[in-house]
Amino acid sequence: DDLNYLLKLGAGSIGGAVVIKLTDLDNAFLSLRLKPLSMESNHPYILNCTRNGAVDSQVKSNPRNNLIYGQRHCGKGRNARGIITVRHRGGGHKRLYRKIDFRRNEKDISGRLVTIEYDPNRNAYICLIHYGDGEKRYILHPSGAIIGDTIVSGTEVPISMGNALPLSAISSYTSRKPYALEEACTVWEGVLIDQKEESTSTNMPLGTAIHNIEITLGKGEQLARTAGAEAKLIAKEGKSATLKLPSGEVRLISKNCSATVGQVGNVGVNQKSLGRAGSKRWLGKRPVVRGVVMNPVDHPHGGGEGRAPIGRKKPTTPWGYPALGKKRVISCDTFTKKNPFVANHLLGKIEKLNMRAEKEIIVTWSGASTIISTMIGHTIAIHNGKEHLPIYITDRMVGHKLGEFAPTLNFRGHARNDNRSRR
């Protein structure tokens, strides 16, 4: 009855398929609070009307028992002896781990996206895939994928959202033809299906957005798996493909490694407000307390009567180390060099003159350069703050600095005293 009512709202048919406008469908759901006919019964139409409500595109569903299992809660920040090693962690709601298919080893078998579910173990959504051979697996939800979409993994599959394929040869991008919104969305078993035209090329073009990237062949996807993450395929050379990761790093990966086309869903997760402190505690994150309000036994800043200062020259960490812009003491080993320092331009000029067997004055500003054996017999003009002084290099000067033979002007005091003397 609900579907018949929706069909009376002005739905038509194109090529034998029933078509409903998205606006009419949304208005009908909002007015009647209907439940759509999905692949599994009793899936309510989720409305984003509460602070902690689900996202509009999410379909609420209980996870499958054969794809979940319990695990030891190891995120409390304690070690094997129960001592806190990482602060601000602990508590949180109980979780069941969802087994995610990061290998995508169902090769050349089409699968249908059935549900889009919340996963408490990650900030990205997951979706349940029913494959043609009866296998059911969870994968990360690609951005823009809806219920009813078809995905497939293999070596020669179309480059469309959610498909997994190797980083193979690069070809020119095949543009998609324009299509009307009414022609792209059809109703199949009461669920909207996106029938937009896909690229039939089996080669991944330059600039393709990908996620779930393998580092080692056969080990499973390891890169770009968080919500909203995407990498770019920018080049291919030999047996390697060049990728630009979400962090900005440019990395070479074997072109035989697989990746999933598209971007990970739940893009705006970092823009959502949790709303209250309890939501933070559900995630297993404890409060961050200032050290100045603690006791002296808990923090070096603690103690005192009322709003007392920290009582130190500089702020410190809870373990007594300098914090917040500490002045670092650089070891003398940092300045120790095996070879003497010689300016590159000076060394290049000397090598050219030695090759041509010529002698001419070499002008330089580098008084910190060390005199080496190749400089013997050359005349180097060193600036002393006022002019360049020509110095003839002998064997007795090897090992000394050039600035030692061109002393600067007499010291006239610091800036304040110098200005007074000039007046």
C-alpha positions in Angstrom: 0.0 0.0 0.0 2.8 2.4 0.8 4.5 1.8 -2.5 1.3 2.2 -4.4 0.7 5.5 -2.7 4.1 6.6 -3.8 3.5 5.6 -7.3 0.4 7.8 -7.4 2.5 10.9 -6.6 3.5 11.3 -10.2 5.8 8.5 -10.8 6.4 7.4 -14.4 8.2 4.7 -16.2 11.2 4.9 -18.5 12.2 1.8 -20.4 9.9 -0.4 -18.4 11.5 0.7 -15.1 9.5 2.6 -12.5 11.0 6.1 -11.8 10.2 8.3 -8.8 11.5 11.8 -8.3 13.6 12.2 -5.2 11.7 15.3 -4.0 8.4 13.5 -4.1 9.8 10.5 -2.3 11.3 12.6 0.5 8.1 14.5 1.0 6.1 11.3 1.2 8.4 9.8 3.7 8.4 12.9 5.8 4.7 13.3 5.8 3.7 9.7 6.4 6.7 8.4 8.4 6.8 5.4 6.1 9.2 2.5 6.1 10.8 1.7 2.8 10.8 -1.8 1.4 14.4 -2.8 1.7 16.2 -6.1 1.2 15.7 -6.9 4.9 12.5 -6.1 6.7 11.9 -3.8 9.7 14.5 -1.2 8.7 13.1 2.1 9.8 13.6 5.2 7.7 16.1 7.2 9.9 15.5 10.9 10.3 18.3 13.2 11.5 16.1 14.9 14.1 18.1 14.3 17.3 21.5 15.4 18.4 22.8 11.8 18.4 20.6 10.7 15.5 21.9 8.8 12.6 22.9 10.3 9.2 20.3 10.5 6.5 22.1 8.0 4.3 22.6 5.5 7.1 20.3 2.5 7.3 20.0 1.1 10.8 20.6 -2.6 11.0 21.9 -5.2 13.4 25.3 -6.6 12.5 25.5 -10.2 11.2 26.6 -12.7 13.9 29.1 -14.4 11.7 30.9 -11.2 10.9 31.3 -9.9 14.5 33.2 -11.1 17.5 34.2 -9.9 20.9 37.7 -8.7 21.7 39.6 -7.6 24.8 39.2 -3.9 25.4 42.8 -2.8 25.0 42.2 0.9 24.7 42.2 1.9 28.3 45.8 3.2 28.3 47.1 0.6 30.8 49.9 -1.9 30.3 49.9 -5.5 31.4 50.4 -4.5 35.1 47.5 -2.1 35.0 49.7 1.0 35.2 48.6 4.0 33.2 50.9 4.5 30.2 48.7 6.8 28.1 46.6 9.3 30.0 43.1 10.4 29.1 41.9 7.0 28.1 39.5 4.6 29.7 35.9 3.5 30.0 33.8 3.7 26.9 30.9 1.7 25.7 31.2 -2.0 25.1 32.1 -2.8 21.5 31.9 -5.8 19.2 34.5 -5.9 16.4 33.2 -6.0 12.8 35.3 -8.1 10.5 36.1 -5.9 7.6 37.2 -7.3 4.2 40.4 -5.3 3.5 41.7 -7.9 1.0 38.8 -7.9 -1.4 39.7 -11.4 -2.7 36.3 -12.1 -4.1 37.7 -11.7 -7.7 35.3 -11.0 -10.6 32.2 -11.7 -8.5 29.6 -9.0 -8.4 28.3 -7.9 -5.0 25.2 -5.8 -4.0 25.3 -3.2 -1.3 22.6 -4.2 1.2 23.0 -2.0 4.3 25.0 0.9 5.5 25.9 0.5 9.2 27.6 2.3 12.0 30.9 0.8 13.2 32.0 1.8 16.8 35.6 0.8 16.0 36.2 3.5 13.4 34.9 6.9 12.3 33.9 5.6 8.8 30.7 3.7 8.1 30.7 0.2 6.8 28.4 -1.5 4.3 27.3 -5.1 4.0 27.9 -6.7 0.6 26.0 -9.8 -0.7 28.1 -11.5 -3.4 26.7 -13.6 -6.1 28.2 -16.8 -4.7 26.4 -16.3 -1.4 29.4 -14.8 0.5 28.5 -11.8 2.8 31.2 -9.4 3.9 31.7 -5.9 5.3 33.7 -3.2 3.5 34.3 0.5 4.2 31.5 2.6 2.8 32.6 4.6 -0.2 31.3 8.2 -0.3 28.2 8.5 -2.5 27.4 4.7 -2.6 23.8 3.9 -1.9 21.8 0.8 -1.2 21.5 -1.4 -4.3 24.8 -0.4 -5.9 26.8 -3.1 -7.4 30.6 -3.5 -6.7 33.2 -5.9 -8.0 36.9 -6.5 -7.5 39.4 -7.9 -10.0 42.1 -7.1 -12.5 39.7 -6.0 -15.3 36.8 -4.3 -13.8 35.2 -0.9 -14.6 36.6 2.2 -12.8 33.6 3.1 -10.7 33.0 3.9 -7.1 33.6 1.0 -4.7 35.4 -1.3 -7.2 38.8 -2.7 -6.2 41.5 -3.2 -8.8 45.3 -3.0 -9.1 47.2 0.2 -9.8 47.6 -0.9 -13.4 48.5 1.0 -16.6 47.4 4.6 -16.9 45.1 5.7 -19.8 43.2 8.8 -20.7 40.1 9.6 -18.6 36.9 8.5 -20.2 34.3 11.2 -19.5 30.8 10.3 -18.3 27.8 11.2 -20.4 25.3 13.7 -18.9 22.2 12.1 -17.6 19.0 13.4 -16.0 18.2 12.9 -12.4 14.9 11.2 -13.1 16.6 8.8 -15.5 19.3 8.0 -13.1 17.2 7.0 -10.1 14.9 4.0 -10.3 13.0 2.0 -7.7 14.0 -1.6 -7.3 12.2 -3.5 -4.5 11.4 -0.2 -2.9 15.0 1.0 -2.8 16.5 3.8 -4.9 19.2 2.6 -7.3 21.7 4.9 -9.0 21.9 3.9 -12.7 24.3 6.6 -13.8 26.7 5.6 -16.6 30.1 4.3 -15.6 33.4 4.3 -17.3 34.1 1.1 -19.1 37.9 1.6 -19.1 39.8 -1.0 -17.1 42.9 1.2 -16.7 43.1 3.7 -13.8 43.5 7.2 -15.2 45.7 10.0 -13.7 44.1 11.9 -10.9 41.8 9.1 -9.8 40.7 9.4 -6.2 41.4 6.1 -4.4 41.3 4.7 -0.9 42.1 1.3 0.8 45.5 1.1 -0.7 47.8 -1.9 -0.3 51.5 -1.4 0.6 52.5 -5.1 0.3 50.9 -7.2 -2.3 48.4 -9.7 -0.8 48.7 -8.2 2.7 45.5 -6.1 2.5 44.7 -2.5 2.3 46.5 -0.3 4.9 46.5 3.3 3.6 43.7 5.9 3.4 41.0 4.1 5.5 39.7 6.8 7.8 36.5 8.8 7.1 36.8 11.2 4.2 40.3 10.0 3.3 41.4 9.8 -0.4 44.7 9.5 -2.2 45.5 10.6 -5.8 47.2 8.5 -8.5 49.5 11.1 -10.1 52.0 9.1 -12.1 53.3 5.6 -13.1 56.8 4.6 -14.0 58.1 1.1 -14.5 56.7 -1.3 -11.9 55.7 1.5 -9.5 52.9 4.0 -9.2 53.2 7.4 -7.6 50.5 8.3 -5.1 49.8 11.4 -3.2 48.5 10.4 0.2 46.0 12.4 2.4 49.0 13.6 4.5 50.6 15.2 1.4 53.3 12.5 1.2 54.2 11.4 -2.3 55.0 7.7 -2.2 55.9 4.9 -4.6 53.9 1.7 -4.5 54.0 -1.3 -6.7 51.4 -1.1 -9.4 50.3 -4.6 -8.7 48.9 -3.5 -5.3 45.2 -3.0 -5.2 43.1 0.0 -4.2 39.5 0.9 -4.1 38.1 3.7 -6.3 36.5 6.7 -4.6 36.6 8.4 -1.3 35.8 7.0 2.1 32.4 8.0 3.3 31.3 10.1 6.3 33.3 13.0 5.0 32.1 15.6 7.5 32.8 13.6 10.7 35.4 16.1 12.0 32.8 18.9 11.7 30.2 17.3 13.9 29.8 18.4 17.5 29.5 15.7 20.1 27.1 18.0 22.1 28.0 17.0 25.6 30.7 15.5 27.7 29.0 12.1 28.0 29.4 11.5 24.3 33.1 11.9 24.7 33.1 9.4 27.6 31.2 6.9 25.4 34.1 6.9 23.0 36.6 6.0 25.8 38.1 9.5 26.2 38.6 10.9 29.7 38.9 14.5 30.7 42.1 16.5 30.3 42.8 18.3 33.6 45.2 21.3 34.0 48.2 20.7 36.2 47.7 23.9 38.2 44.5 22.6 39.8 46.1 19.3 40.8 47.9 18.3 44.0 51.7 18.5 44.2 51.9 14.8 44.2 50.2 14.6 40.8 51.8 17.5 38.9 54.7 19.9 39.4 52.3 22.8 38.9 49.9 21.6 41.6 49.5 22.9 45.2 49.2 26.3 46.7 46.3 28.2 48.2 43.6 29.4 45.8 44.7 30.4 42.3 48.4 30.0 42.9 50.9 30.3 40.1 52.9 27.3 39.0 55.8 28.3 41.2 58.5 27.7 38.5 60.4 29.7 36.0 59.0 27.7 33.1 56.1 25.3 32.7 56.9 21.6 32.8 55.2 18.3 31.9 53.7 16.0 34.6 57.1 14.2 34.7 59.2 17.4 35.2 60.5 18.0 31.7 60.4 21.4 30.2 57.2 22.1 28.1 55.6 24.8 26.0 58.5 26.3 24.0 61.5 25.1 26.0 64.9 26.4 25.1 66.8 23.4 23.7 70.4 22.9 24.4 72.2 21.8 21.2 75.0 19.4 21.7 78.4 20.3 20.5 78.4 17.1 18.4 75.9 18.8 16.1 78.6 21.2 14.9 81.3 18.6 14.6 82.0 17.8 10.9 84.4 15.3 9.5 85.4 17.5 6.5 86.4 21.2 6.8 83.8 23.7 5.6 84.4 25.3 2.3 81.8 27.4 0.5 80.5 25.7 -2.6 81.0 28.7 -4.9 84.6 29.1 -3.7 85.4 25.5 -4.2 84.0 25.5 -7.7 86.0 28.5 -8.7 89.2 27.0 -7.5 88.6 23.7 -9.3 87.9 25.5 -12.6 91.1 27.6 -12.3 93.2 24.4 -11.5 91.8 22.7 -14.5 92.7 25.6 -16.8 96.0 26.1 -14.9 95.3 29.8 -14.5 95.8 32.1 -11.5 93.5 35.1 -10.9 92.0 36.8 -7.9 89.0 35.0 -6.4 86.6 37.3 -4.6 84.6 35.8 -1.8 82.5 36.8 1.3 83.0 33.5 3.1 85.4 34.2 5.9 84.3 31.0 7.6 85.7 28.8 4.9 88.7 26.7 5.8 91.9 26.9 3.7 92.6 23.6 2.0 95.6 22.3 0.0 93.9 23.0 -3.4 93.9 26.7 -2.5 97.8 26.9 -2.3 99.1 29.4 -4.9 95.8 31.2 -5.4 95.0 34.8 -4.4 91.7 35.1 -2.6 90.1 38.5 -1.8 88.3 38.3 1.5 85.9 41.0 2.7 86.8 42.5 6.0 83.7 44.5 6.5 84.8 47.5 4.4 86.6 46.1 1.4 88.1 42.9 -0.1 91.7 42.2 0.9 93.7 40.0 -1.5 95.4 37.3 0.4 98.0 35.0 -1.2 97.6 31.4 0.1 100.7 29.5 1.2 101.1 26.0 2.6 101.5 27.4 6.2 98.0 28.8 6.0 96.3 25.4 5.4 93.8 24.5 8.2 93.1 28.1 9.2 90.0 30.2 8.4 90.0 32.8 5.6 88.6 35.3 8.1 91.7 35.1 10.3 93.7 36.9 7.6 91.1 39.7 7.0 90.3 41.2 10.4 87.2 43.4 10.5 87.0 47.0 11.6 87.6 48.0 15.2 84.7 47.4 17.6 82.7 50.6 18.2 80.3 49.3 20.8 76.8 48.0 20.7 73.9 49.6 18.8 72.8 52.0 21.5 76.4 53.3 22.3 77.2 53.3 18.6 74.4 55.7 17.8 75.4 58.0 20.6 79.0 58.1 19.4 77.9 58.9 15.8 75.8 61.8 17.0 
